[in-house]
């Protein structure tokens, strides 16, 4: 029974990936707030988020913490949607992520030398999409660590 449930979950995920790849990117900005609120209603997710935020932001009110939790889920939803939306859109995503000639040259030199290169980046925006785009659209051989 467990294998059937796993396979059904896999098929549902594939369906969402296909759907997200065909929707306009702007739609996700409308979708994310609603999904974020729904995710927050799942007891375990909401409880864990609030416990973490209580520990991190003792000076904030419960209302402020709840707002942070919901905005965090919103961002997570946007990241996931954009990641699947970008699948197969090499030319489109290349325009969304800035890759300088210096970055490409450093990556090329690291690859040719066999030593690689390390890039430090802030976690601003959709950095998962940025990594995927740098690898696919700009031809960089890339591994990501957190």
Order of alpha helices (4+ residues) and beta strands (2+ residues): alpha-alpha-alpha-alpha-alpha-alpha-alpha
